[in-house]
Amino acid sequence: MTDSLQTFAANVRRIRQELGLTQDKLADAAGMHKTHVSKIERCLCEPGARTVAKLATGLGVSAGPMFSGIDGR
């Protein structure tokens, strides 16, 4: 597991919680299964571009905040 993946997962969880969403609610809003959201937040899978876009839609944010703190190195 990479630091970038851990940071991404933590950002998704933090944003979701700040919005008062459960994993179920985020999954519904993003058109995903709740276990997929759970796996992303626990770093058990690495989301692709489509999944990142779905998460952003479900959270009502651009993708940028989910990548906060990731420098790409």
CHARMM-style PDB file with segment names, atoms N, HN, CA, C and O in Angstrom:
ATOM      1  N   MET     1       0.844  -1.171   0.000  1.00  0.00      PROA
ATOM      2  CA  MET     1       0.000   0.000   0.000  1.00  0.00      PROA
ATOM      3  C   MET     1       0.895   1.240   0.000  1.00  0.00      PROA
ATOM      4  O   MET     1       1.857   1.326   0.762  1.00  0.00      PROA
ATOM      5  N   THR     2       0.567   2.183  -0.852  1.00  0.00      PROA
ATOM      6  HN  THR     2      -0.215   2.114  -1.472  1.00  0.00      PROA
ATOM      7  CA  THR     2       1.385   3.382  -0.970  1.00  0.00      PROA
ATOM      8  C   THR     2       0.866   4.501  -0.075  1.00  0.00      PROA
ATOM      9  O   THR     2      -0.297   4.514   0.328  1.00  0.00      PROA
ATOM     10  N   ASP     3       1.754   5.431   0.219  1.00  0.00      PROA
ATOM     11  HN  ASP     3       2.699   5.421  -0.109  1.00  0.00      PROA
ATOM     12  CA  ASP     3       1.340   6.606   0.989  1.00  0.00      PROA
ATOM     13  C   ASP     3       0.256   7.375   0.250  1.00  0.00      PROA
ATOM     14  O   ASP     3      -0.670   7.899   0.869  1.00  0.00      PROA
ATOM     15  N   SER     4       0.370   7.444  -1.081  1.00  0.00      PROA
ATOM     16  HN  SER     4       1.122   7.018  -1.583  1.00  0.00      PROA
ATOM     17  CA  SER     4      -0.628   8.157  -1.884  1.00  0.00      PROA
ATOM     18  C   SER     4      -2.003   7.519  -1.738  1.00  0.00      PROA
ATOM     19  O   SER     4      -3.004   8.222  -1.605  1.00  0.00      PROA
ATOM     20  N   LEU     5      -2.055   6.199  -1.762  1.00  0.00      PROA
ATOM     21  HN  LEU     5      -1.241   5.628  -1.870  1.00  0.00      PROA
ATOM     22  CA  LEU     5      -3.331   5.506  -1.612  1.00  0.00      PROA
ATOM     23  C   LEU     5      -3.908   5.745  -0.228  1.00  0.00      PROA
ATOM     24  O   LEU     5      -5.111   5.963  -0.086  1.00  0.00      PROA
ATOM     25  N   GLN     6      -3.066   5.705   0.790  1.00  0.00      PROA
ATOM     26  HN  GLN     6      -2.089   5.528   0.675  1.00  0.00      PROA
ATOM     27  CA  GLN     6      -3.526   5.965   2.157  1.00  0.00      PROA
ATOM     28  C   GLN     6      -4.066   7.381   2.292  1.00  0.00      PROA
ATOM     29  O   GLN     6      -5.097   7.600   2.929  1.00  0.00      PROA
ATOM     30  N   THR     7      -3.371   8.341   1.694  1.00  0.00      PROA
ATOM     31  HN  THR     7      -2.534   8.163   1.177  1.00  0.00      PROA
ATOM     32  CA  THR     7      -3.820   9.736   1.752  1.00  0.00      PROA
ATOM     33  C   THR     7      -5.137   9.904   1.019  1.00  0.00      PROA
ATOM     34  O   THR     7      -6.044  10.573   1.514  1.00  0.00      PROA
ATOM     35  N   PHE     8      -5.250   9.298  -0.164  1.00  0.00      PROA
ATOM     36  HN  PHE     8      -4.514   8.754  -0.566  1.00  0.00      PROA
ATOM     37  CA  PHE     8      -6.498   9.371  -0.922  1.00  0.00      PROA
ATOM     38  C   PHE     8      -7.653   8.799  -0.108  1.00  0.00      PROA
ATOM     39  O   PHE     8      -8.710   9.421   0.003  1.00  0.00      PROA
ATOM     40  N   ALA     9      -7.450   7.620   0.458  1.00  0.00      PROA
ATOM     41  HN  ALA     9      -6.591   7.115   0.368  1.00  0.00      PROA
ATOM     42  CA  ALA     9      -8.494   6.954   1.252  1.00  0.00      PROA
ATOM     43  C   ALA     9      -8.902   7.810   2.443  1.00  0.00      PROA
ATOM     44  O   ALA     9     -10.090   7.953   2.731  1.00  0.00      PROA
ATOM     45  N   ALA    10      -7.917   8.380   3.134  1.00  0.00      PROA
ATOM     46  HN  ALA    10      -6.952   8.264   2.900  1.00  0.00      PROA
ATOM     47  CA  ALA    10      -8.203   9.227   4.298  1.00  0.00      PROA
ATOM     48  C   ALA    10      -8.974  10.475   3.873  1.00  0.00      PROA
ATOM     49  O   ALA    10      -9.874  10.919   4.586  1.00  0.00      PROA
ATOM     50  N   ASN    11      -8.627  11.042   2.721  1.00  0.00      PROA
ATOM     51  HN  ASN    11      -7.896  10.681   2.142  1.00  0.00      PROA
ATOM     52  CA  ASN    11      -9.342  12.225   2.231  1.00  0.00      PROA
ATOM     53  C   ASN    11     -10.789  11.905   1.899  1.00  0.00      PROA
ATOM     54  O   ASN    11     -11.692  12.670   2.241  1.00  0.00      PROA
ATOM     55  N   VAL    12     -11.015  10.779   1.234  1.00  0.00      PROA
ATOM     56  HN  VAL    12     -10.282  10.158   0.957  1.00  0.00      PROA
ATOM     57  CA  VAL    12     -12.394  10.382   0.904  1.00  0.00      PROA
ATOM     58  C   VAL    12     -13.197  10.210   2.192  1.00  0.00      PROA
ATOM     59  O   VAL    12     -14.315  10.714   2.298  1.00  0.00      PROA
ATOM     60  N   ARG    13     -12.641   9.511   3.156  1.00  0.00      PROA
ATOM     61  HN  ARG    13     -11.733   9.101   3.071  1.00  0.00      PROA
ATOM     62  CA  ARG    13     -13.328   9.284   4.430  1.00  0.00      PROA
ATOM     63  C   ARG    13     -13.626  10.607   5.142  1.00  0.00      PROA
ATOM     64  O   ARG    13     -14.735  10.824   5.630  1.00  0.00      PROA
ATOM     65  N   ARG    14     -12.621  11.488   5.196  1.00  0.00      PROA
ATOM     66  HN  ARG    14     -11.719  11.313   4.800  1.00  0.00      PROA
ATOM     67  CA  ARG    14     -12.778  12.775   5.882  1.00  0.00      PROA
ATOM     68  C   ARG    14     -13.872  13.615   5.227  1.00  0.00      PROA
ATOM     69  O   ARG    14     -14.739  14.158   5.912  1.00  0.00      PROA
ATOM     70  N   ILE    15     -13.829  13.718   3.907  1.00  0.00      PROA
ATOM     71  HN  ILE    15     -13.125  13.277   3.350  1.00  0.00      PROA
ATOM     72  CA  ILE    15     -14.841  14.508   3.193  1.00  0.00      PROA
ATOM     73  C   ILE    15     -16.227  13.920   3.423  1.00  0.00      PROA
ATOM     74  O   ILE    15     -17.185  14.645   3.693  1.00  0.00      PROA
ATOM     75  N   ARG    16     -16.322  12.603   3.314  1.00  0.00      PROA
ATOM     76  HN  ARG    16     -15.544  12.014   3.095  1.00  0.00      PROA
ATOM     77  CA  ARG    16     -17.619  11.933   3.522  1.00  0.00      PROA
ATOM     78  C   ARG    16     -18.162  12.235   4.911  1.00  0.00      PROA
ATOM     79  O   ARG    16     -19.336  12.569   5.069  1.00  0.00      PROA
ATOM     80  N   GLN    17     -17.305  12.116   5.908  1.00  0.00      PROA
ATOM     81  HN  GLN    17     -16.351  11.845   5.779  1.00  0.00      PROA
ATOM     82  CA  GLN    17     -17.735  12.355   7.287  1.00  0.00      PROA
ATOM     83  C   GLN    17     -18.087  13.825   7.523  1.00  0.00      PROA
ATOM     84  O   GLN    17     -19.049  14.126   8.229  1.00  0.00      PROA
ATOM     85  N   GLU    18     -17.318  14.736   6.938  1.00  0.00      PROA
ATOM     86  HN  GLU    18     -16.537  14.493   6.364  1.00  0.00      PROA
ATOM     87  CA  GLU    18     -17.625  16.166   7.065  1.00  0.00      PROA
ATOM     88  C   GLU    18     -18.995  16.493   6.489  1.00  0.00      PROA
ATOM     89  O   GLU    18     -19.690  17.384   6.978  1.00  0.00      PROA
ATOM     90  N   LEU    19     -19.373  15.768   5.453  1.00  0.00      PROA
ATOM     91  HN  LEU    19     -18.809  15.044   5.056  1.00  0.00      PROA
ATOM     92  CA  LEU    19     -20.679  15.973   4.827  1.00  0.00      PROA
ATOM     93  C   LEU    19     -21.795  15.224   5.555  1.00  0.00      PROA
ATOM     94  O   LEU    19     -22.968  15.366   5.207  1.00  0.00      PROA
ATOM     95  N   GLY    20     -21.438  14.437   6.552  1.00  0.00      PROA
ATOM     96  HN  GLY    20     -20.486  14.321   6.834  1.00  0.00      PROA
ATOM     97  CA  GLY    20     -22.432  13.685   7.315  1.00  0.00      PROA
ATOM     98  C   GLY    20     -23.002  12.505   6.556  1.00  0.00      PROA
ATOM     99  O   GLY    20     -24.126  12.076   6.815  1.00  0.00      PROA
ATOM    100  N   LEU    21     -22.225  11.977   5.616  1.00  0.00      PROA
ATOM    101  HN  LEU    21     -21.312  12.326   5.405  1.00  0.00      PROA
ATOM    102  CA  LEU    21     -22.687  10.842   4.815  1.00  0.00      PROA
ATOM    103  C   LEU    21     -22.159   9.531   5.387  1.00  0.00      PROA
ATOM    104  O   LEU    21     -21.019   9.455   5.846  1.00  0.00      PROA
ATOM    105  N   THR    22     -22.989   8.518   5.354  1.00  0.00      PROA
ATOM    106  HN  THR    22     -23.915   8.580   4.982  1.00  0.00      PROA
ATOM    107  CA  THR    22     -22.528   7.169   5.650  1.00  0.00      PROA
ATOM    108  C   THR    22     -21.932   6.596   4.365  1.00  0.00      PROA
ATOM    109  O   THR    22     -22.097   7.163   3.285  1.00  0.00      PROA
ATOM    110  N   GLN    23     -21.244   5.478   4.497  1.00  0.00      PROA
ATOM    111  HN  GLN    23     -21.109   5.018   5.374  1.00  0.00      PROA
ATOM    112  CA  GLN    23     -20.743   4.811   3.293  1.00  0.00      PROA
ATOM    113  C   GLN    23     -21.905   4.399   2.399  1.00  0.00      PROA
ATOM    114  O   GLN    23     -21.795   4.465   1.175  1.00  0.00      PROA
ATOM    115  N   ASP    24     -23.009   3.976   2.991  1.00  0.00      PROA
ATOM    116  HN  ASP    24     -23.098   3.922   3.986  1.00  0.00      PROA
ATOM    117  CA  ASP    24     -24.200   3.606   2.218  1.00  0.00      PROA
ATOM    118  C   ASP    24     -24.706   4.782   1.392  1.00  0.00      PROA
ATOM    119  O   ASP    24     -24.987   4.637   0.203  1.00  0.00      PROA
ATOM    120  N   LYS    25     -24.820   5.949   2.029  1.00  0.00      PROA
ATOM    121  HN  LYS    25     -24.591   6.066   2.995  1.00  0.00      PROA
ATOM    122  CA  LYS    25     -25.337   7.140   1.342  1.00  0.00      PROA
ATOM    123  C   LYS    25     -24.394   7.574   0.222  1.00  0.00      PROA
ATOM    124  O   LYS    25     -24.837   7.941  -0.866  1.00  0.00      PROA
ATOM    125  N   LEU    26     -23.085   7.527   0.499  1.00  0.00      PROA
ATOM    126  HN  LEU    26     -22.724   7.229   1.383  1.00  0.00      PROA
ATOM    127  CA  LEU    26     -22.126   7.882  -0.547  1.00  0.00      PROA
ATOM    128  C   LEU    26     -22.232   6.900  -1.701  1.00  0.00      PROA
ATOM    129  O   LEU    26     -22.244   7.305  -2.863  1.00  0.00      PROA
ATOM    130  N   ALA    27     -22.307   5.630  -1.395  1.00  0.00      PROA
ATOM    131  HN  ALA    27     -22.296   5.300  -0.451  1.00  0.00      PROA
ATOM    132  CA  ALA    27     -22.406   4.613  -2.445  1.00  0.00      PROA
ATOM    133  C   ALA    27     -23.639   4.853  -3.312  1.00  0.00      PROA
ATOM    134  O   ALA    27     -23.558   4.781  -4.539  1.00  0.00      PROA
ATOM    135  N   ASP    28     -24.766   5.135  -2.692  1.00  0.00      PROA
ATOM    136  HN  ASP    28     -24.832   5.194  -1.696  1.00  0.00      PROA
ATOM    137  CA  ASP    28     -25.991   5.411  -3.449  1.00  0.00      PROA
ATOM    138  C   ASP    28     -25.817   6.631  -4.346  1.00  0.00      PROA
ATOM    139  O   ASP    28     -26.182   6.600  -5.522  1.00  0.00      PROA
ATOM    140  N   ALA    29     -25.257   7.711  -3.787  1.00  0.00      PROA
ATOM    141  HN  ALA    29     -24.961   7.737  -2.832  1.00  0.00      PROA
ATOM    142  CA  ALA    29     -25.084   8.953  -4.544  1.00  0.00      PROA
ATOM    143  C   ALA    29     -24.079   8.792  -5.681  1.00  0.00      PROA
ATOM    144  O   ALA    29     -24.176   9.469  -6.705  1.00  0.00      PROA
ATOM    145  N   ALA    30     -23.121   7.897  -5.495  1.00  0.00      PROA
ATOM    146  HN  ALA    30     -23.043   7.347  -4.664  1.00  0.00      PROA
ATOM    147  CA  ALA    30     -22.075   7.694  -6.499  1.00  0.00      PROA
ATOM    148  C   ALA    30     -22.402   6.582  -7.490  1.00  0.00      PROA
ATOM    149  O   ALA    30     -21.676   6.387  -8.465  1.00  0.00      PROA
ATOM    150  N   GLY    31     -23.491   5.851  -7.248  1.00  0.00      PROA
ATOM    151  HN  GLY    31     -24.081   6.009  -6.456  1.00  0.00      PROA
ATOM    152  CA  GLY    31     -23.834   4.737  -8.129  1.00  0.00      PROA
ATOM    153  C   GLY    31     -22.871   3.574  -7.995  1.00  0.00      PROA
ATOM    154  O   GLY    31     -22.519   2.913  -8.972  1.00  0.00      PROA
ATOM    155  N   MET    32     -22.449   3.339  -6.743  1.00  0.00      PROA
ATOM    156  HN  MET    32     -22.735   3.876  -5.950  1.00  0.00      PROA
ATOM    157  CA  MET    32     -21.493   2.271  -6.461  1.00  0.00      PROA
ATOM    158  C   MET    32     -22.077   1.354  -5.392  1.00  0.00      PROA
ATOM    159  O   MET    32     -23.090   1.679  -4.773  1.00  0.00      PROA
ATOM    160  N   HSD    33     -21.443   0.223  -5.181  1.00  0.00      PROA
ATOM    161  HN  HSD    33     -20.620  -0.041  -5.684  1.00  0.00      PROA
ATOM    162  CA  HSD    33     -21.837  -0.666  -4.101  1.00  0.00      PROA
ATOM    163  C   HSD    33     -21.129  -0.226  -2.828  1.00  0.00      PROA
ATOM    164  O   HSD    33     -19.979   0.211  -2.875  1.00  0.00      PROA
ATOM    165  N   LYS    34     -21.807  -0.340  -1.694  1.00  0.00      PROA
ATOM    166  HN  LYS    34     -22.741  -0.695  -1.656  1.00  0.00      PROA
ATOM    167  CA  LYS    34     -21.232   0.147  -0.438  1.00  0.00      PROA
ATOM    168  C   LYS    34     -19.943  -0.581  -0.066  1.00  0.00      PROA
ATOM    169  O   LYS    34     -19.074   0.003   0.582  1.00  0.00      PROA
ATOM    170  N   THR    35     -19.805  -1.832  -0.459  1.00  0.00      PROA
ATOM    171  HN  THR    35     -20.511  -2.306  -0.985  1.00  0.00      PROA
ATOM    172  CA  THR    35     -18.568  -2.545  -0.124  1.00  0.00      PROA
ATOM    173  C   THR    35     -17.380  -1.985  -0.916  1.00  0.00      PROA
ATOM    174  O   THR    35     -16.242  -2.046  -0.452  1.00  0.00      PROA
ATOM    175  N   HSD    36     -17.641  -1.450  -2.091  1.00  0.00      PROA
ATOM    176  HN  HSD    36     -18.566  -1.401  -2.468  1.00  0.00      PROA
ATOM    177  CA  HSD    36     -16.568  -0.837  -2.871  1.00  0.00      PROA
ATOM    178  C   HSD    36     -16.078   0.429  -2.174  1.00  0.00      PROA
ATOM    179  O   HSD    36     -14.872   0.663  -2.089  1.00  0.00      PROA
ATOM    180  N   VAL    37     -16.996   1.241  -1.681  1.00  0.00      PROA
ATOM    181  HN  VAL    37     -17.976   1.052  -1.750  1.00  0.00      PROA
ATOM    182  CA  VAL    37     -16.618   2.440  -0.919  1.00  0.00      PROA
ATOM    183  C   VAL    37     -15.806   2.030   0.300  1.00  0.00      PROA
ATOM    184  O   VAL    37     -14.774   2.636   0.590  1.00  0.00      PROA
ATOM    185  N   SER    38     -16.257   1.019   1.006  1.00  0.00      PROA
ATOM    186  HN  SER    38     -17.095   0.527   0.770  1.00  0.00      PROA
ATOM    187  CA  SER    38     -15.547   0.537   2.189  1.00  0.00      PROA
ATOM    188  C   SER    38     -14.132   0.082   1.839  1.00  0.00      PROA
ATOM    189  O   SER    38     -13.180   0.404   2.549  1.00  0.00      PROA
ATOM    190  N   LYS    39     -13.996  -0.659   0.754  1.00  0.00      PROA
ATOM    191  HN  LYS    39     -14.770  -0.921   0.177  1.00  0.00      PROA
ATOM    192  CA  LYS    39     -12.678  -1.147   0.339  1.00  0.00      PROA
ATOM    193  C   LYS    39     -11.749   0.008  -0.027  1.00  0.00      PROA
ATOM    194  O   LYS    39     -10.555  -0.038   0.272  1.00  0.00      PROA
ATOM    195  N   ILE    40     -12.283   1.032  -0.665  1.00  0.00      PROA
ATOM    196  HN  ILE    40     -13.252   1.070  -0.908  1.00  0.00      PROA
ATOM    197  CA  ILE    40     -11.475   2.198  -1.016  1.00  0.00      PROA
ATOM    198  C   ILE    40     -10.988   2.894   0.251  1.00  0.00      PROA
ATOM    199  O   ILE    40      -9.810   3.234   0.361  1.00  0.00      PROA
ATOM    200  N   GLU    41     -11.882   3.105   1.197  1.00  0.00      PROA
ATOM    201  HN  GLU    41     -12.839   2.828   1.108  1.00  0.00      PROA
ATOM    202  CA  GLU    41     -11.520   3.792   2.435  1.00  0.00      PROA
ATOM    203  C   GLU    41     -10.544   2.984   3.283  1.00  0.00      PROA
ATOM    204  O   GLU    41      -9.807   3.557   4.084  1.00  0.00      PROA
ATOM    205  N   ARG    42     -10.529   1.671   3.120  1.00  0.00      PROA
ATOM    206  HN  ARG    42     -11.129   1.206   2.469  1.00  0.00      PROA
ATOM    207  CA  ARG    42      -9.608   0.822   3.891  1.00  0.00      PROA
ATOM    208  C   ARG    42      -8.373   0.435   3.074  1.00  0.00      PROA
ATOM    209  O   ARG    42      -7.601  -0.432   3.484  1.00  0.00      PROA
ATOM    210  N   CYS    43      -8.193   1.069   1.939  1.00  0.00      PROA
ATOM    211  HN  CYS    43      -8.820   1.773   1.606  1.00  0.00      PROA
ATOM    212  CA  CYS    43      -7.032   0.838   1.062  1.00  0.00      PROA
ATOM    213  C   CYS    43      -6.943  -0.606   0.577  1.00  0.00      PROA
ATOM    214  O   CYS    43      -5.844  -1.121   0.374  1.00  0.00      PROA
ATOM    215  N   LEU    44      -8.064  -1.251   0.394  1.00  0.00      PROA
ATOM    216  HN  LEU    44      -8.957  -0.832   0.559  1.00  0.00      PROA
ATOM    217  CA  LEU    44      -8.058  -2.624  -0.095  1.00  0.00      PROA
ATOM    218  C   LEU    44      -8.168  -2.700  -1.611  1.00  0.00      PROA
ATOM    219  O   LEU    44      -8.021  -3.770  -2.201  1.00  0.00      PROA
ATOM    220  N   CYS    45      -8.428  -1.556  -2.235  1.00  0.00      PROA
ATOM    221  HN  CYS    45      -8.548  -0.686  -1.756  1.00  0.00      PROA
ATOM    222  CA  CYS    45      -8.416  -1.496  -3.690  1.00  0.00      PROA
ATOM    223  C   CYS    45      -7.983  -0.096  -4.108  1.00  0.00      PROA
ATOM    224  O   CYS    45      -8.154   0.874  -3.370  1.00  0.00      PROA
ATOM    225  N   GLU    46      -7.429  -0.016  -5.288  1.00  0.00      PROA
ATOM    226  HN  GLU    46      -7.290  -0.804  -5.888  1.00  0.00      PROA
ATOM    227  CA  GLU    46      -6.956   1.255  -5.823  1.00  0.00      PROA
ATOM    228  C   GLU    46      -7.932   1.704  -6.902  1.00  0.00      PROA
ATOM    229  O   GLU    46      -8.018   1.071  -7.954  1.00  0.00      PROA
ATOM    230  N   PRO    47      -8.670   2.789  -6.661  1.00  0.00      PROA
ATOM    231  CA  PRO    47      -9.705   3.200  -7.606  1.00  0.00      PROA
ATOM    232  C   PRO    47      -9.126   3.757  -8.905  1.00  0.00      PROA
ATOM    233  O   PRO    47      -8.100   4.437  -8.912  1.00  0.00      PROA
ATOM    234  N   GLY    48      -9.809   3.449  -9.990  1.00  0.00      PROA
ATOM    235  HN  GLY    48     -10.642   2.896  -9.984  1.00  0.00      PROA
ATOM    236  CA  GLY    48      -9.452   3.990 -11.291  1.00  0.00      PROA
ATOM    237  C   GLY    48     -10.121   5.339 -11.513  1.00  0.00      PROA
ATOM    238  O   GLY    48     -10.833   5.839 -10.642  1.00  0.00      PROA
ATOM    239  N   ALA    49      -9.891   5.910 -12.660  1.00  0.00      PROA
ATOM    240  HN  ALA    49      -9.313   5.503 -13.367  1.00  0.00      PROA
ATOM    241  CA  ALA    49     -10.399   7.240 -12.978  1.00  0.00      PROA
ATOM    242  C   ALA    49     -11.927   7.315 -12.929  1.00  0.00      PROA
ATOM    243  O   ALA    49     -12.477   8.288 -12.413  1.00  0.00      PROA
ATOM    244  N   ARG    50     -12.606   6.317 -13.449  1.00  0.00      PROA
ATOM    245  HN  ARG    50     -12.159   5.527 -13.868  1.00  0.00      PROA
ATOM    246  CA  ARG    50     -14.082   6.334 -13.426  1.00  0.00      PROA
ATOM    247  C   ARG    50     -14.608   6.293 -11.996  1.00  0.00      PROA
ATOM    248  O   ARG    50     -15.581   6.970 -11.665  1.00  0.00      PROA
ATOM    249  N   THR    51     -13.964   5.502 -11.161  1.00  0.00      PROA
ATOM    250  HN  THR    51     -13.173   4.952 -11.430  1.00  0.00      PROA
ATOM    251  CA  THR    51     -14.392   5.402  -9.768  1.00  0.00      PROA
ATOM    252  C   THR    51     -14.145   6.717  -9.038  1.00  0.00      PROA
ATOM    253  O   THR    51     -14.976   7.151  -8.239  1.00  0.00      PROA
ATOM    254  N   VAL    52     -13.012   7.349  -9.307  1.00  0.00      PROA
ATOM    255  HN  VAL    52     -12.337   6.997  -9.955  1.00  0.00      PROA
ATOM    256  CA  VAL    52     -12.718   8.648  -8.697  1.00  0.00      PROA
ATOM    257  C   VAL    52     -13.788   9.660  -9.113  1.00  0.00      PROA
ATOM    258  O   VAL    52     -14.261  10.441  -8.288  1.00  0.00      PROA
ATOM    259  N   ALA    53     -14.165   9.643 -10.383  1.00  0.00      PROA
ATOM    260  HN  ALA    53     -13.781   9.008 -11.054  1.00  0.00      PROA
ATOM    261  CA  ALA    53     -15.205  10.552 -10.866  1.00  0.00      PROA
ATOM    262  C   ALA    53     -16.539  10.278 -10.186  1.00  0.00      PROA
ATOM    263  O   ALA    53     -17.261  11.212  -9.837  1.00  0.00      PROA
ATOM    264  N   LYS    54     -16.869   9.007  -9.995  1.00  0.00      PROA
ATOM    265  HN  LYS    54     -16.283   8.248 -10.278  1.00  0.00      PROA
ATOM    266  CA  LYS    54     -18.122   8.652  -9.313  1.00  0.00      PROA
ATOM    267  C   LYS    54     -18.097   9.123  -7.859  1.00  0.00      PROA
ATOM    268  O   LYS    54     -19.089   9.646  -7.351  1.00  0.00      PROA
ATOM    269  N   LEU    55     -16.954   8.933  -7.192  1.00  0.00      PROA
ATOM    270  HN  LEU    55     -16.148   8.508  -7.604  1.00  0.00      PROA
ATOM    271  CA  LEU    55     -16.841   9.387  -5.808  1.00  0.00      PROA
ATOM    272  C   LEU    55     -17.000  10.903  -5.724  1.00  0.00      PROA
ATOM    273  O   LEU    55     -17.690  11.409  -4.839  1.00  0.00      PROA
ATOM    274  N   ALA    56     -16.366  11.621  -6.636  1.00  0.00      PROA
ATOM    275  HN  ALA    56     -15.805  11.210  -7.354  1.00  0.00      PROA
ATOM    276  CA  ALA    56     -16.473  13.078  -6.640  1.00  0.00      PROA
ATOM    277  C   ALA    56     -17.925  13.510  -6.821  1.00  0.00      PROA
ATOM    278  O   ALA    56     -18.401  14.417  -6.138  1.00  0.00      PROA
ATOM    279  N   THR    57     -18.618  12.857  -7.740  1.00  0.00      PROA
ATOM    280  HN  THR    57     -18.231  12.120  -8.294  1.00  0.00      PROA
ATOM    281  CA  THR    57     -20.034  13.159  -7.951  1.00  0.00      PROA
ATOM    282  C   THR    57     -20.842  12.872  -6.696  1.00  0.00      PROA
ATOM    283  O   THR    57     -21.665  13.689  -6.283  1.00  0.00      PROA
ATOM    284  N   GLY    58     -20.614  11.731  -6.099  1.00  0.00      PROA
ATOM    285  HN  GLY    58     -19.945  11.068  -6.435  1.00  0.00      PROA
ATOM    286  CA  GLY    58     -21.344  11.359  -4.891  1.00  0.00      PROA
ATOM    287  C   GLY    58     -21.082  12.287  -3.725  1.00  0.00      PROA
ATOM    288  O   GLY    58     -21.966  12.530  -2.903  1.00  0.00      PROA
ATOM    289  N   LEU    59     -19.864  12.808  -3.652  1.00  0.00      PROA
ATOM    290  HN  LEU    59     -19.146  12.610  -4.319  1.00  0.00      PROA
ATOM    291  CA  LEU    59     -19.494  13.731  -2.576  1.00  0.00      PROA
ATOM    292  C   LEU    59     -19.855  15.180  -2.916  1.00  0.00      PROA
ATOM    293  O   LEU    59     -19.861  16.046  -2.042  1.00  0.00      PROA
ATOM    294  N   GLY    60     -20.153  15.429  -4.180  1.00  0.00      PROA
ATOM    295  HN  GLY    60     -20.148  14.725  -4.890  1.00  0.00      PROA
ATOM    296  CA  GLY    60     -20.492  16.787  -4.600  1.00  0.00      PROA
ATOM    297  C   GLY    60     -19.287  17.716  -4.609  1.00  0.00      PROA
ATOM    298  O   GLY    60     -19.414  18.912  -4.351  1.00  0.00      PROA
ATOM    299  N   VAL    61     -18.116  17.159  -4.909  1.00  0.00      PROA
ATOM    300  HN  VAL    61     -18.013  16.187  -5.118  1.00  0.00      PROA
ATOM    301  CA  VAL    61     -16.880  17.946  -4.967  1.00  0.00      PROA
ATOM    302  C   VAL    61     -16.155  17.629  -6.264  1.00  0.00      PROA
ATOM    303  O   VAL    61     -16.478  16.661  -6.953  1.00  0.00      PROA
ATOM    304  N   SER    62     -15.161  18.465  -6.588  1.00  0.00      PROA
ATOM    305  HN  SER    62     -14.899  19.251  -6.029  1.00  0.00      PROA
ATOM    306  CA  SER    62     -14.283  18.098  -7.697  1.00  0.00      PROA
ATOM    307  C   SER    62     -13.337  17.029  -7.174  1.00  0.00      PROA
ATOM    308  O   SER    62     -13.274  16.791  -5.968  1.00  0.00      PROA
ATOM    309  N   ALA    63     -12.619  16.396  -8.053  1.00  0.00      PROA
ATOM    310  HN  ALA    63     -12.670  16.589  -9.033  1.00  0.00      PROA
ATOM    311  CA  ALA    63     -11.701  15.339  -7.623  1.00  0.00      PROA
ATOM    312  C   ALA    63     -10.527  15.882  -6.829  1.00  0.00      PROA
ATOM    313  O   ALA    63      -9.920  15.146  -6.051  1.00  0.00      PROA
ATOM    314  N   GLY    64     -10.195  17.146  -7.007  1.00  0.00      PROA
ATOM    315  HN  GLY    64     -10.688  17.744  -7.639  1.00  0.00      PROA
ATOM    316  CA  GLY    64      -9.038  17.744  -6.359  1.00  0.00      PROA
ATOM    317  C   GLY    64      -8.927  17.511  -4.863  1.00  0.00      PROA
ATOM    318  O   GLY    64      -7.866  17.091  -4.401  1.00  0.00      PROA
ATOM    319  N   PRO    65      -9.975  17.766  -4.083  1.00  0.00      PROA
ATOM    320  CA  PRO    65      -9.869  17.577  -2.641  1.00  0.00      PROA
ATOM    321  C   PRO    65      -9.546  16.145  -2.210  1.00  0.00      PROA
ATOM    322  O   PRO    65      -8.986  15.932  -1.135  1.00  0.00      PROA
ATOM    323  N   MET    66      -9.892  15.177  -3.035  1.00  0.00      PROA
ATOM    324  HN  MET    66     -10.347  15.350  -3.908  1.00  0.00      PROA
ATOM    325  CA  MET    66      -9.583  13.798  -2.684  1.00  0.00      PROA
ATOM    326  C   MET    66      -8.090  13.503  -2.837  1.00  0.00      PROA
ATOM    327  O   MET    66      -7.584  12.527  -2.284  1.00  0.00      PROA
ATOM    328  N   PHE    67      -7.388  14.359  -3.595  1.00  0.00      PROA
ATOM    329  HN  PHE    67      -7.799  15.152  -4.044  1.00  0.00      PROA
ATOM    330  CA  PHE    67      -5.955  14.185  -3.827  1.00  0.00      PROA
ATOM    331  C   PHE    67      -5.109  15.162  -3.004  1.00  0.00      PROA
ATOM    332  O   PHE    67      -3.895  15.248  -3.189  1.00  0.00      PROA
ATOM    333  N   SER    68      -5.745  15.882  -2.115  1.00  0.00      PROA
ATOM    334  HN  SER    68      -6.731  15.813  -1.966  1.00  0.00      PROA
ATOM    335  CA  SER    68      -5.018  16.834  -1.275  1.00  0.00      PROA
ATOM    336  C   SER    68      -3.915  16.131  -0.477  1.00  0.00      PROA
ATOM    337  O   SER    68      -4.153  15.105   0.159  1.00  0.00      PROA
ATOM    338  N   GLY    69      -2.718  16.695  -0.521  1.00  0.00      PROA
ATOM    339  HN  GLY    69      -2.524  17.529  -1.037  1.00  0.00      PROA
ATOM    340  CA  GLY    69      -1.609  16.115   0.214  1.00  0.00      PROA
ATOM    341  C   GLY    69      -0.816  15.083  -0.548  1.00  0.00      PROA
ATOM    342  O   GLY    69       0.146  14.530  -0.016  1.00  0.00      PROA
ATOM    343  N   ILE    70      -1.199  14.808  -1.796  1.00  0.00      PROA
ATOM    344  HN  ILE    70      -1.980  15.257  -2.228  1.00  0.00      PROA
ATOM    345  CA  ILE    70      -0.478  13.848  -2.627  1.00  0.00      PROA
ATOM    346  C   ILE    70       0.364  14.649  -3.612  1.00  0.00      PROA
ATOM    347  O   ILE    70      -0.173  15.428  -4.399  1.00  0.00      PROA
ATOM    348  N   ASP    71       1.673  14.461  -3.572  1.00  0.00      PROA
ATOM    349  HN  ASP    71       2.108  13.827  -2.932  1.00  0.00      PROA
ATOM    350  CA  ASP    71       2.549  15.266  -4.426  1.00  0.00      PROA
ATOM    351  C   ASP    71       2.952  14.570  -5.716  1.00  0.00      PROA
ATOM    352  O   ASP    71       3.600  15.193  -6.557  1.00  0.00      PROA
ATOM    353  N   GLY    72       2.601  13.320  -5.905  1.00  0.00      PROA
ATOM    354  HN  GLY    72       2.075  12.813  -5.222  1.00  0.00      PROA
ATOM    355  CA  GLY    72       2.852  12.623  -7.152  1.00  0.00      PROA
ATOM    356  C   GLY    72       4.254  12.052  -7.315  1.00  0.00      PROA
ATOM    357  O   GLY    72       4.618  11.591  -8.397  1.00  0.00      PROA
ATOM    358  N   ARG    73       5.029  12.082  -6.259  1.00  0.00      PROA
ATOM    359  HN  ARG    73       4.733  12.457  -5.380  1.00  0.00      PROA
ATOM    360  CA  ARG    73       6.393  11.526  -6.359  1.00  0.00      PROA
ATOM    361  C   ARG    73       6.429  10.083  -5.970  1.00  0.00      PROA
ATOM    362  OT1 ARG    73       7.492   9.463  -5.997  1.00  0.00      PROA
TER     363      ARG     73
END
